[in-house]
Amino acid sequence: MAYAKLGRNTGHRKAMLRNLVTALFRDERITTTETRAKEVKRIADKMVTLAKRGDLAARRQALEYIYEERVVRKLFDTYGPKYAERQGGYTRVVKLGYRRGDAAQLALLELV
């Protein structure tokens, strides 16, 4: 499956995406570049799907990826039941314009 390398080596990229996914579920919205937002969206939707399953194995899989245990608890207790009837599309990417300094396309990534 294709993915964006984001100008980082593998370890840095994975750590950055884990941090962004953790921040998204903790804060419910994050502002980042459009490319990063699209990559985080893919992972976040998979985490919500795990939360919808709700069993112990799914919780352990989420704990392997998300850094904070309280964020996983919030994911399974709040977002799993909230999106139980929804068939995908749990996040939204909204373009915000260009960043001063390097003119990178910014985007707001939020839970629907």
Biopython code that builds the backbone (N, CA, C, O; Angstrom):
import numpy as np
from Bio.PDB.StructureBuilder import StructureBuilder

atoms = [
    (1, "MET", "N", (0.848, -1.185, 0.000)),
    (1, "MET", "CA", (0.000, 0.000, 0.000)),
    (1, "MET", "C", (0.892, 1.248, 0.000)),
    (1, "MET", "O", (1.884, 1.305, 0.727)),
    (2, "ALA", "N", (0.545, 2.216, -0.795)),
    (2, "ALA", "CA", (1.335, 3.435, -0.912)),
    (2, "ALA", "C", (1.098, 4.348, 0.287)),
    (2, "ALA", "O", (0.018, 4.366, 0.877)),
    (3, "TYR", "N", (2.137, 5.102, 0.629)),
    (3, "TYR", "CA", (2.036, 6.064, 1.723)),
    (3, "TYR", "C", (3.012, 7.196, 1.459)),
    (3, "TYR", "O", (3.928, 7.057, 0.648)),
    (4, "ALA", "N", (2.819, 8.313, 2.139)),
    (4, "ALA", "CA", (3.713, 9.455, 2.002)),
    (4, "ALA", "C", (4.893, 9.296, 2.955)),
    (4, "ALA", "O", (4.710, 8.949, 4.122)),
    (5, "LYS", "N", (6.099, 9.549, 2.459)),
    (5, "LYS", "CA", (7.282, 9.410, 3.302)),
    (5, "LYS", "C", (7.519, 10.638, 4.175)),
    (5, "LYS", "O", (8.225, 10.557, 5.180)),
    (6, "LEU", "N", (6.946, 11.752, 3.806)),
    (6, "LEU", "CA", (6.966, 12.976, 4.610)),
    (6, "LEU", "C", (8.371, 13.502, 4.905)),
    (6, "LEU", "O", (8.562, 14.245, 5.867)),
    (7, "GLY", "N", (9.348, 13.125, 4.090)),
    (7, "GLY", "CA", (10.699, 13.636, 4.258)),
    (7, "GLY", "C", (11.380, 13.184, 5.531)),
    (7, "GLY", "O", (12.284, 13.863, 6.018)),
    (8, "ARG", "N", (10.973, 12.066, 6.077)),
    (8, "ARG", "CA", (11.531, 11.561, 7.330)),
    (8, "ARG", "C", (12.017, 10.126, 7.125)),
    (8, "ARG", "O", (11.556, 9.432, 6.219)),
    (9, "ASN", "N", (12.945, 9.691, 7.967)),
    (9, "ASN", "CA", (13.289, 8.276, 7.923)),
    (9, "ASN", "C", (12.179, 7.493, 8.632)),
    (9, "ASN", "O", (11.303, 8.084, 9.265)),
    (10, "THR", "N", (12.221, 6.195, 8.525)),
    (10, "THR", "CA", (11.109, 5.360, 8.980)),
    (10, "THR", "C", (10.760, 5.560, 10.442)),
    (10, "THR", "O", (9.591, 5.748, 10.780)),
    (11, "GLY", "N", (11.755, 5.522, 11.311)),
    (11, "GLY", "CA", (11.490, 5.650, 12.752)),
    (11, "GLY", "C", (10.896, 7.000, 13.105)),
    (11, "GLY", "O", (9.957, 7.087, 13.895)),
    (12, "HIS", "N", (11.449, 8.056, 12.513)),
    (12, "HIS", "CA", (10.946, 9.405, 12.793)),
    (12, "HIS", "C", (9.523, 9.560, 12.289)),
    (12, "HIS", "O", (8.675, 10.126, 12.979)),
    (13, "ARG", "N", (9.255, 9.058, 11.082)),
    (13, "ARG", "CA", (7.915, 9.159, 10.494)),
    (13, "ARG", "C", (6.879, 8.422, 11.352)),
    (13, "ARG", "O", (5.805, 8.956, 11.628)),
    (14, "LYS", "N", (7.205, 7.209, 11.767)),
    (14, "LYS", "CA", (6.257, 6.433, 12.578)),
    (14, "LYS", "C", (5.988, 7.109, 13.921)),
    (14, "LYS", "O", (4.847, 7.161, 14.379)),
    (15, "ALA", "N", (7.046, 7.626, 14.548)),
    (15, "ALA", "CA", (6.875, 8.311, 15.832)),
    (15, "ALA", "C", (6.030, 9.569, 15.665)),
    (15, "ALA", "O", (5.168, 9.852, 16.497)),
    (16, "MET", "N", (6.271, 10.326, 14.594)),
    (16, "MET", "CA", (5.514, 11.548, 14.345)),
    (16, "MET", "C", (4.034, 11.233, 14.130)),
    (16, "MET", "O", (3.165, 11.919, 14.669)),
    (17, "LEU", "N", (3.750, 10.199, 13.345)),
    (17, "LEU", "CA", (2.348, 9.833, 13.094)),
    (17, "LEU", "C", (1.668, 9.335, 14.367)),
    (17, "LEU", "O", (0.494, 9.628, 14.596)),
    (18, "ARG", "N", (2.395, 8.585, 15.199)),
    (18, "ARG", "CA", (1.828, 8.129, 16.467)),
    (18, "ARG", "C", (1.496, 9.309, 17.368)),
    (18, "ARG", "O", (0.451, 9.333, 18.017)),
    (19, "ASN", "N", (2.402, 10.294, 17.400)),
    (19, "ASN", "CA", (2.153, 11.498, 18.195)),
    (19, "ASN", "C", (0.937, 12.254, 17.684)),
    (19, "ASN", "O", (0.121, 12.720, 18.479)),
    (20, "LEU", "N", (0.806, 12.382, 16.367)),
    (20, "LEU", "CA", (-0.320, 13.121, 15.789)),
    (20, "LEU", "C", (-1.642, 12.393, 16.043)),
    (20, "LEU", "O", (-2.651, 13.035, 16.337)),
    (21, "VAL", "N", (-1.649, 11.065, 15.932)),
    (21, "VAL", "CA", (-2.876, 10.297, 16.197)),
    (21, "VAL", "C", (-3.264, 10.429, 17.665)),
    (21, "VAL", "O", (-4.439, 10.606, 17.986)),
    (22, "THR", "N", (-2.282, 10.343, 18.554)),
    (22, "THR", "CA", (-2.548, 10.507, 19.985)),
    (22, "THR", "C", (-3.126, 11.891, 20.265)),
    (22, "THR", "O", (-4.096, 12.021, 21.013)),
    (23, "ALA", "N", (-2.533, 12.926, 19.667)),
    (23, "ALA", "CA", (-3.020, 14.294, 19.860)),
    (23, "ALA", "C", (-4.425, 14.478, 19.297)),
    (23, "ALA", "O", (-5.244, 15.184, 19.885)),
    (24, "LEU", "N", (-4.706, 13.846, 18.164)),
    (24, "LEU", "CA", (-6.046, 13.963, 17.560)),
    (24, "LEU", "C", (-7.115, 13.421, 18.497)),
    (24, "LEU", "O", (-8.133, 14.077, 18.715)),
    (25, "PHE", "N", (-6.903, 12.247, 19.050)),
    (25, "PHE", "CA", (-7.922, 11.668, 19.932)),
    (25, "PHE", "C", (-7.968, 12.359, 21.290)),
    (25, "PHE", "O", (-9.018, 12.379, 21.933)),
    (26, "ARG", "N", (-6.855, 12.922, 21.734)),
    (26, "ARG", "CA", (-6.840, 13.655, 22.997)),
    (26, "ARG", "C", (-7.548, 14.998, 22.853)),
    (26, "ARG", "O", (-8.352, 15.367, 23.709)),
    (27, "ASP", "N", (-7.257, 15.741, 21.767)),
    (27, "ASP", "CA", (-7.749, 17.106, 21.611)),
    (27, "ASP", "C", (-8.933, 17.243, 20.648)),
    (27, "ASP", "O", (-9.540, 18.311, 20.565)),
    (28, "GLU", "N", (-9.263, 16.179, 19.928)),
    (28, "GLU", "CA", (-10.375, 16.096, 18.979)),
    (28, "GLU", "C", (-10.151, 16.869, 17.687)),
    (28, "GLU", "O", (-10.929, 16.708, 16.747)),
    (29, "ARG", "N", (-9.121, 17.702, 17.605)),
    (29, "ARG", "CA", (-8.756, 18.375, 16.359)),
    (29, "ARG", "C", (-7.313, 18.827, 16.447)),
    (29, "ARG", "O", (-6.831, 19.223, 17.508)),
    (30, "ILE", "N", (-6.628, 18.760, 15.303)),
    (30, "ILE", "CA", (-5.252, 19.209, 15.235)),
    (30, "ILE", "C", (-5.044, 19.992, 13.939)),
    (30, "ILE", "O", (-5.723, 19.750, 12.941)),
    (31, "THR", "N", (-4.101, 20.929, 13.965)),
    (31, "THR", "CA", (-3.722, 21.665, 12.781)),
    (31, "THR", "C", (-2.333, 21.205, 12.380)),
    (31, "THR", "O", (-1.404, 21.234, 13.188)),
    (32, "THR", "N", (-2.192, 20.781, 11.133)),
    (32, "THR", "CA", (-0.915, 20.288, 10.628)),
    (32, "THR", "C", (-0.901, 20.506, 9.125)),
    (32, "THR", "O", (-1.819, 21.120, 8.582)),
    (33, "THR", "N", (0.126, 20.013, 8.445)),
    (33, "THR", "CA", (0.146, 20.162, 6.997)),
    (33, "THR", "C", (-0.868, 19.199, 6.375)),
    (33, "THR", "O", (-1.255, 18.203, 6.985)),
    (34, "GLU", "N", (-1.282, 19.514, 5.164)),
    (34, "GLU", "CA", (-2.316, 18.711, 4.500)),
    (34, "GLU", "C", (-1.850, 17.269, 4.290)),
    (34, "GLU", "O", (-2.624, 16.335, 4.504)),
    (35, "THR", "N", (-0.619, 17.081, 3.882)),
    (35, "THR", "CA", (-0.102, 15.735, 3.628)),
    (35, "THR", "C", (-0.071, 14.905, 4.907)),
    (35, "THR", "O", (-0.464, 13.738, 4.907)),
    (36, "ARG", "N", (0.398, 15.514, 5.996)),
    (36, "ARG", "CA", (0.409, 14.800, 7.277)),
    (36, "ARG", "C", (-1.011, 14.480, 7.718)),
    (36, "ARG", "O", (-1.270, 13.385, 8.216)),
    (37, "ALA", "N", (-1.928, 15.414, 7.544)),
    (37, "ALA", "CA", (-3.321, 15.202, 7.944)),
    (37, "ALA", "C", (-3.922, 14.011, 7.210)),
    (37, "ALA", "O", (-4.649, 13.216, 7.805)),
    (38, "LYS", "N", (-3.625, 13.886, 5.932)),
    (38, "LYS", "CA", (-4.173, 12.766, 5.156)),
    (38, "LYS", "C", (-3.610, 11.423, 5.624)),
    (38, "LYS", "O", (-4.322, 10.419, 5.649)),
    (39, "GLU", "N", (-2.332, 11.413, 5.993)),
    (39, "GLU", "CA", (-1.734, 10.186, 6.513)),
    (39, "GLU", "C", (-2.325, 9.826, 7.881)),
    (39, "GLU", "O", (-2.613, 8.659, 8.146)),
    (40, "VAL", "N", (-2.503, 10.823, 8.740)),
    (40, "VAL", "CA", (-3.055, 10.589, 10.074)),
    (40, "VAL", "C", (-4.504, 10.124, 9.963)),
    (40, "VAL", "O", (-4.946, 9.287, 10.750)),
    (41, "LYS", "N", (-5.238, 10.652, 9.004)),
    (41, "LYS", "CA", (-6.642, 10.266, 8.788)),
    (41, "LYS", "C", (-6.758, 8.767, 8.550)),
    (41, "LYS", "O", (-7.647, 8.115, 9.097)),
    (42, "ARG", "N", (-5.859, 8.218, 7.730)),
    (42, "ARG", "CA", (-5.888, 6.782, 7.435)),
    (42, "ARG", "C", (-5.749, 5.965, 8.715)),
    (42, "ARG", "O", (-6.483, 5.002, 8.937)),
    (43, "ILE", "N", (-4.799, 6.366, 9.549)),
    (43, "ILE", "CA", (-4.521, 5.612, 10.771)),
    (43, "ILE", "C", (-5.638, 5.810, 11.790)),
    (43, "ILE", "O", (-6.067, 4.857, 12.441)),
    (44, "ALA", "N", (-6.111, 7.056, 11.927)),
    (44, "ALA", "CA", (-7.152, 7.363, 12.914)),
    (44, "ALA", "C", (-8.433, 6.594, 12.613)),
    (44, "ALA", "O", (-9.091, 6.099, 13.528)),
    (45, "ASP", "N", (-8.789, 6.493, 11.334)),
    (45, "ASP", "CA", (-9.992, 5.735, 10.984)),
    (45, "ASP", "C", (-9.853, 4.260, 11.375)),
    (45, "ASP", "O", (-10.826, 3.633, 11.794)),
    (46, "LYS", "N", (-8.652, 3.713, 11.241)),
    (46, "LYS", "CA", (-8.419, 2.328, 11.654)),
    (46, "LYS", "C", (-8.539, 2.179, 13.175)),
    (46, "LYS", "O", (-9.048, 1.171, 13.667)),
    (47, "MET", "N", (-8.065, 3.190, 13.914)),
    (47, "MET", "CA", (-8.173, 3.147, 15.375)),
    (47, "MET", "C", (-9.639, 3.203, 15.817)),
    (47, "MET", "O", (-10.025, 2.511, 16.759)),
    (48, "VAL", "N", (-10.451, 4.012, 15.151)),
    (48, "VAL", "CA", (-11.879, 4.080, 15.493)),
    (48, "VAL", "C", (-12.543, 2.749, 15.180)),
    (48, "VAL", "O", (-13.424, 2.311, 15.920)),
    (49, "THR", "N", (-12.136, 2.102, 14.099)),
    (49, "THR", "CA", (-12.684, 0.789, 13.766)),
    (49, "THR", "C", (-12.346, -0.216, 14.863)),
    (49, "THR", "O", (-13.183, -1.046, 15.220)),
    (50, "LEU", "N", (-11.126, -0.150, 15.401)),
    (50, "LEU", "CA", (-10.766, -1.011, 16.533)),
    (50, "LEU", "C", (-11.660, -0.705, 17.732)),
    (50, "LEU", "O", (-12.123, -1.616, 18.418)),
    (51, "ALA", "N", (-11.900, 0.590, 17.980)),
    (51, "ALA", "CA", (-12.733, 0.988, 19.125)),
    (51, "ALA", "C", (-14.163, 0.491, 18.949)),
    (51, "ALA", "O", (-14.815, 0.136, 19.930)),
    (52, "LYS", "N", (-14.654, 0.460, 17.727)),
    (52, "LYS", "CA", (-16.002, -0.048, 17.481)),
    (52, "LYS", "C", (-16.087, -1.533, 17.807)),
    (52, "LYS", "O", (-17.108, -2.007, 18.305)),
    (53, "ARG", "N", (-14.997, -2.276, 17.522)),
    (53, "ARG", "CA", (-14.970, -3.693, 17.888)),
    (53, "ARG", "C", (-15.055, -3.847, 19.390)),
    (53, "ARG", "O", (-15.840, -4.646, 19.900)),
    (54, "GLY", "N", (-14.245, -3.080, 20.095)),
    (54, "GLY", "CA", (-14.377, -2.963, 21.533)),
    (54, "GLY", "C", (-13.892, -4.109, 22.397)),
    (54, "GLY", "O", (-14.000, -4.027, 23.620)),
    (55, "ASP", "N", (-13.360, -5.176, 21.816)),
    (55, "ASP", "CA", (-12.918, -6.292, 22.650)),
    (55, "ASP", "C", (-11.489, -6.057, 23.166)),
    (55, "ASP", "O", (-10.834, -5.087, 22.785)),
    (56, "LEU", "N", (-11.030, -6.941, 24.017)),
    (56, "LEU", "CA", (-9.728, -6.795, 24.658)),
    (56, "LEU", "C", (-8.590, -6.799, 23.640)),
    (56, "LEU", "O", (-7.638, -6.029, 23.769)),
    (57, "ALA", "N", (-8.684, -7.656, 22.641)),
    (57, "ALA", "CA", (-7.636, -7.723, 21.632)),
    (57, "ALA", "C", (-7.534, -6.408, 20.866)),
    (57, "ALA", "O", (-6.431, -5.950, 20.570)),
    (58, "ALA", "N", (-8.660, -5.802, 20.546)),
    (58, "ALA", "CA", (-8.665, -4.516, 19.843)),
    (58, "ALA", "C", (-8.066, -3.427, 20.721)),
    (58, "ALA", "O", (-7.314, -2.578, 20.242)),
    (59, "ARG", "N", (-8.401, -3.455, 22.001)),
    (59, "ARG", "CA", (-7.857, -2.466, 22.935)),
    (59, "ARG", "C", (-6.330, -2.593, 23.026)),
    (59, "ARG", "O", (-5.625, -1.585, 23.071)),
    (60, "ARG", "N", (-5.832, -3.809, 23.053)),
    (60, "ARG", "CA", (-4.386, -4.034, 23.114)),
    (60, "ARG", "C", (-3.705, -3.587, 21.821)),
    (60, "ARG", "O", (-2.593, -3.062, 21.858)),
    (61, "GLN", "N", (-4.364, -3.792, 20.681)),
    (61, "GLN", "CA", (-3.808, -3.322, 19.413)),
    (61, "GLN", "C", (-3.713, -1.799, 19.412)),
    (61, "GLN", "O", (-2.720, -1.239, 18.947)),
    (62, "ALA", "N", (-4.733, -1.132, 19.926)),
    (62, "ALA", "CA", (-4.721, 0.326, 19.991)),
    (62, "ALA", "C", (-3.627, 0.807, 20.956)),
    (62, "ALA", "O", (-2.954, 1.802, 20.682)),
    (63, "LEU", "N", (-3.451, 0.114, 22.066)),
    (63, "LEU", "CA", (-2.414, 0.477, 23.034)),
    (63, "LEU", "C", (-1.004, 0.319, 22.459)),
    (63, "LEU", "O", (-0.078, 1.008, 22.886)),
    (64, "GLU", "N", (-0.844, -0.586, 21.494)),
    (64, "GLU", "CA", (0.451, -0.731, 20.834)),
    (64, "GLU", "C", (0.794, 0.513, 20.030)),
    (64, "GLU", "O", (1.970, 0.846, 19.881)),
    (65, "TYR", "N", (-0.207, 1.202, 19.512)),
    (65, "TYR", "CA", (0.042, 2.338, 18.628)),
    (65, "TYR", "C", (-0.046, 3.680, 19.342)),
    (65, "TYR", "O", (0.816, 4.540, 19.159)),
    (66, "ILE", "N", (-1.084, 3.864, 20.154)),
    (66, "ILE", "CA", (-1.313, 5.149, 20.821)),
    (66, "ILE", "C", (-0.490, 5.206, 22.096)),
    (66, "ILE", "O", (-0.449, 4.241, 22.859)),
    (67, "TYR", "N", (0.170, 6.348, 22.327)),
    (67, "TYR", "CA", (1.111, 6.466, 23.432)),
    (67, "TYR", "C", (0.464, 6.524, 24.812)),
    (67, "TYR", "O", (1.020, 5.980, 25.766)),
    (68, "GLU", "N", (-0.696, 7.170, 24.945)),
    (68, "GLU", "CA", (-1.278, 7.424, 26.259)),
    (68, "GLU", "C", (-2.462, 6.496, 26.535)),
    (68, "GLU", "O", (-3.384, 6.375, 25.729)),
    (69, "GLU", "N", (-2.406, 5.853, 27.688)),
    (69, "GLU", "CA", (-3.456, 4.904, 28.050)),
    (69, "GLU", "C", (-4.810, 5.591, 28.216)),
    (69, "GLU", "O", (-5.844, 5.021, 27.866)),
    (70, "ARG", "N", (-4.806, 6.826, 28.753)),
    (70, "ARG", "CA", (-6.071, 7.530, 28.940)),
    (70, "ARG", "C", (-6.702, 7.921, 27.604)),
    (70, "ARG", "O", (-7.923, 8.044, 27.505)),
    (71, "VAL", "N", (-5.883, 8.113, 26.592)),
    (71, "VAL", "CA", (-6.416, 8.414, 25.253)),
    (71, "VAL", "C", (-7.073, 7.169, 24.679)),
    (71, "VAL", "O", (-8.116, 7.271, 24.033)),
    (72, "VAL", "N", (-6.491, 5.998, 24.899)),
    (72, "VAL", "CA", (-7.096, 4.748, 24.436)),
    (72, "VAL", "C", (-8.419, 4.514, 25.168)),
    (72, "VAL", "O", (-9.400, 4.072, 24.570)),
    (73, "ARG", "N", (-8.433, 4.818, 26.468)),
    (73, "ARG", "CA", (-9.669, 4.684, 27.239)),
    (73, "ARG", "C", (-10.759, 5.586, 26.662)),
    (73, "ARG", "O", (-11.904, 5.164, 26.499)),
    (74, "LYS", "N", (-10.392, 6.828, 26.354)),
    (74, "LYS", "CA", (-11.341, 7.779, 25.759)),
    (74, "LYS", "C", (-11.819, 7.276, 24.398)),
    (74, "LYS", "O", (-13.003, 7.370, 24.074)),
    (75, "LEU", "N", (-10.890, 6.744, 23.609)),
    (75, "LEU", "CA", (-11.222, 6.214, 22.291)),
    (75, "LEU", "C", (-12.263, 5.100, 22.392)),
    (75, "LEU", "O", (-13.244, 5.091, 21.648)),
    (76, "PHE", "N", (-12.047, 4.167, 23.308)),
    (76, "PHE", "CA", (-12.945, 3.018, 23.409)),
    (76, "PHE", "C", (-14.241, 3.350, 24.143)),
    (76, "PHE", "O", (-15.289, 2.794, 23.814)),
    (77, "ASP", "N", (-14.190, 4.240, 25.125)),
    (77, "ASP", "CA", (-15.389, 4.552, 25.905)),
    (77, "ASP", "C", (-16.263, 5.607, 25.246)),
    (77, "ASP", "O", (-17.481, 5.585, 25.420)),
    (78, "THR", "N", (-15.670, 6.534, 24.489)),
    (78, "THR", "CA", (-16.419, 7.641, 23.903)),
    (78, "THR", "C", (-16.665, 7.455, 22.410)),
    (78, "THR", "O", (-17.808, 7.455, 21.955)),
    (79, "TYR", "N", (-15.565, 7.296, 21.643)),
    (79, "TYR", "CA", (-15.695, 7.290, 20.189)),
    (79, "TYR", "C", (-16.209, 5.971, 19.634)),
    (79, "TYR", "O", (-16.905, 5.965, 18.619)),
    (80, "GLY", "N", (-15.883, 4.857, 20.273)),
    (80, "GLY", "CA", (-16.402, 3.562, 19.811)),
    (80, "GLY", "C", (-17.926, 3.542, 19.772)),
    (80, "GLY", "O", (-18.508, 3.257, 18.725)),
    (81, "PRO", "N", (-18.588, 3.840, 20.903)),
    (81, "PRO", "CA", (-20.060, 3.867, 20.894)),
    (81, "PRO", "C", (-20.624, 4.986, 20.015)),
    (81, "PRO", "O", (-21.669, 4.814, 19.388)),
    (82, "LYS", "N", (-19.939, 6.125, 19.967)),
    (82, "LYS", "CA", (-20.436, 7.273, 19.189)),
    (82, "LYS", "C", (-20.528, 6.935, 17.700)),
    (82, "LYS", "O", (-21.484, 7.325, 17.030)),
    (83, "TYR", "N", (-19.528, 6.207, 17.185)),
    (83, "TYR", "CA", (-19.486, 5.893, 15.763)),
    (83, "TYR", "C", (-19.951, 4.472, 15.454)),
    (83, "TYR", "O", (-19.676, 3.960, 14.369)),
    (84, "ALA", "N", (-20.649, 3.828, 16.384)),
    (84, "ALA", "CA", (-21.044, 2.436, 16.217)),
    (84, "ALA", "C", (-21.889, 2.214, 14.967)),
    (84, "ALA", "O", (-21.749, 1.186, 14.303)),
    (85, "GLU", "N", (-22.757, 3.156, 14.641)),
    (85, "GLU", "CA", (-23.645, 3.004, 13.484)),
    (85, "GLU", "C", (-23.033, 3.540, 12.191)),
    (85, "GLU", "O", (-23.565, 3.285, 11.111)),
    (86, "ARG", "N", (-21.935, 4.271, 12.281)),
    (86, "ARG", "CA", (-21.336, 4.929, 11.125)),
    (86, "ARG", "C", (-20.412, 3.964, 10.382)),
    (86, "ARG", "O", (-19.632, 3.242, 11.003)),
    (87, "GLN", "N", (-20.504, 3.957, 9.063)),
    (87, "GLN", "CA", (-19.699, 3.053, 8.236)),
    (87, "GLN", "C", (-18.487, 3.778, 7.654)),
    (87, "GLN", "O", (-18.388, 3.932, 6.436)),
    (88, "GLY", "N", (-17.580, 4.217, 8.496)),
    (88, "GLY", "CA", (-16.367, 4.888, 8.029)),
    (88, "GLY", "C", (-16.531, 6.395, 7.979)),
    (88, "GLY", "O", (-17.605, 6.922, 8.269)),
    (89, "GLY", "N", (-15.468, 7.081, 7.611)),
    (89, "GLY", "CA", (-15.495, 8.537, 7.511)),
    (89, "GLY", "C", (-15.604, 9.206, 8.864)),
    (89, "GLY", "O", (-16.484, 10.041, 9.074)),
    (90, "TYR", "N", (-14.723, 8.851, 9.786)),
    (90, "TYR", "CA", (-14.810, 9.366, 11.147)),
    (90, "TYR", "C", (-14.059, 10.681, 11.317)),
    (90, "TYR", "O", (-14.240, 11.380, 12.314)),
    (91, "THR", "N", (-13.214, 11.017, 10.343)),
    (91, "THR", "CA", (-12.418, 12.235, 10.429)),
    (91, "THR", "C", (-12.652, 13.107, 9.208)),
    (91, "THR", "O", (-13.129, 12.640, 8.174)),
    (92, "ARG", "N", (-12.310, 14.380, 9.344)),
    (92, "ARG", "CA", (-12.505, 15.359, 8.272)),
    (92, "ARG", "C", (-11.239, 16.191, 8.154)),
    (92, "ARG", "O", (-10.665, 16.605, 9.162)),
    (93, "VAL", "N", (-10.800, 16.437, 6.913)),
    (93, "VAL", "CA", (-9.657, 17.297, 6.643)),
    (93, "VAL", "C", (-10.174, 18.565, 5.981)),
    (93, "VAL", "O", (-10.781, 18.508, 4.911)),
    (94, "VAL", "N", (-9.934, 19.719, 6.618)),
    (94, "VAL", "CA", (-10.361, 21.009, 6.089)),
    (94, "VAL", "C", (-9.122, 21.838, 5.786)),
    (94, "VAL", "O", (-8.298, 22.077, 6.669)),
    (95, "LYS", "N", (-8.991, 22.276, 4.541)),
    (95, "LYS", "CA", (-7.830, 23.090, 4.168)),
    (95, "LYS", "C", (-7.951, 24.472, 4.797)),
    (95, "LYS", "O", (-9.029, 25.066, 4.813)),
    (96, "LEU", "N", (-6.821, 24.980, 5.319)),
    (96, "LEU", "CA", (-6.829, 26.260, 6.030)),
    (96, "LEU", "C", (-6.085, 27.371, 5.302)),
    (96, "LEU", "O", (-6.236, 28.536, 5.671)),
    (97, "GLY", "N", (-5.304, 27.066, 4.302)),
    (97, "GLY", "CA", (-4.503, 28.084, 3.642)),
    (97, "GLY", "C", (-3.036, 27.725, 3.755)),
    (97, "GLY", "O", (-2.680, 26.573, 4.001)),
    (98, "TYR", "N", (-2.193, 28.722, 3.572)),
    (98, "TYR", "CA", (-0.757, 28.471, 3.535)),
    (98, "TYR", "C", (-0.059, 29.050, 4.755)),
    (98, "TYR", "O", (-0.423, 30.117, 5.248)),
    (99, "ARG", "N", (0.953, 28.329, 5.234)),
    (99, "ARG", "CA", (1.705, 28.736, 6.411)),
    (99, "ARG", "C", (2.711, 29.813, 6.026)),
    (99, "ARG", "O", (3.383, 29.720, 4.998)),
    (100, "ARG", "N", (2.801, 30.842, 6.877)),
    (100, "ARG", "CA", (3.843, 31.858, 6.685)),
    (100, "ARG", "C", (5.193, 31.206, 6.917)),
    (100, "ARG", "O", (5.343, 30.372, 7.810)),
    (101, "GLY", "N", (6.155, 31.580, 6.130)),
    (101, "GLY", "CA", (7.496, 31.049, 6.338)),
    (101, "GLY", "C", (7.881, 30.086, 5.241)),
    (101, "GLY", "O", (8.847, 30.330, 4.518)),
    (102, "ASP", "N", (7.138, 28.981, 5.098)),
    (102, "ASP", "CA", (7.485, 28.013, 4.060)),
    (102, "ASP", "C", (6.347, 27.746, 3.082)),
    (102, "ASP", "O", (6.491, 26.933, 2.169)),
    (103, "ALA", "N", (5.229, 28.417, 3.265)),
    (103, "ALA", "CA", (4.066, 28.321, 2.363)),
    (103, "ALA", "C", (3.540, 26.890, 2.244)),
    (103, "ALA", "O", (3.035, 26.502, 1.190)),
    (104, "ALA", "N", (3.656, 26.108, 3.314)),
    (104, "ALA", "CA", (3.109, 24.756, 3.306)),
    (104, "ALA", "C", (1.591, 24.835, 3.447)),
    (104, "ALA", "O", (1.080, 25.670, 4.194)),
    (105, "GLN", "N", (0.871, 23.975, 2.737)),
    (105, "GLN", "CA", (-0.594, 23.927, 2.815)),
    (105, "GLN", "C", (-1.001, 23.380, 4.178)),
    (105, "GLN", "O", (-0.686, 22.235, 4.501)),
    (106, "LEU", "N", (-1.699, 24.184, 4.985)),
    (106, "LEU", "CA", (-2.150, 23.745, 6.301)),
    (106, "LEU", "C", (-3.543, 23.163, 6.219)),
    (106, "LEU", "O", (-4.327, 23.516, 5.338)),
    (107, "ALA", "N", (-3.843, 22.275, 7.136)),
    (107, "ALA", "CA", (-5.171, 21.662, 7.184)),
    (107, "ALA", "C", (-5.553, 21.400, 8.631)),
    (107, "ALA", "O", (-4.700, 21.182, 9.491)),
    (108, "LEU", "N", (-6.847, 21.427, 8.875)),
    (108, "LEU", "CA", (-7.408, 21.090, 10.178)),
    (108, "LEU", "C", (-7.947, 19.677, 10.073)),
    (108, "LEU", "O", (-8.774, 19.383, 9.210)),
    (109, "LEU", "N", (-7.482, 18.805, 10.949)),
    (109, "LEU", "CA", (-7.969, 17.423, 10.982)),
    (109, "LEU", "C", (-8.811, 17.298, 12.235)),
    (109, "LEU", "O", (-8.322, 17.536, 13.340)),
    (110, "GLU", "N", (-10.075, 16.925, 12.076)),
    (110, "GLU", "CA", (-10.971, 16.834, 13.232)),
    (110, "GLU", "C", (-11.840, 15.607, 13.137)),
    (110, "GLU", "O", (-12.055, 15.062, 12.055)),
    (111, "LEU", "N", (-12.337, 15.178, 14.274)),
    (111, "LEU", "CA", (-13.264, 14.060, 14.318)),
    (111, "LEU", "C", (-14.652, 14.589, 13.961)),
    (111, "LEU", "O", (-15.046, 15.665, 14.409)),
    (112, "VAL", "N", (-15.380, 13.834, 13.163)),
    (112, "VAL", "CA", (-16.698, 14.278, 12.705)),
    (112, "VAL", "C", (-17.704, 14.165, 13.831)),
    (112, "VAL", "O", (-18.877, 14.491, 13.646)),
]
sb = StructureBuilder()
sb.init_structure("model")
sb.init_model(0)
sb.init_chain("A")
sb.init_seg("    ")
for serial, (resi, resn, name, xyz) in enumerate(atoms, 1):
    if name == "N":
        sb.init_residue(resn, " ", resi, " ")
    sb.init_atom(name, np.array(xyz, "f"), 0.0, 1.0, " ", f" {name:<3s}", serial, name[0])
structure = sb.get_structure()
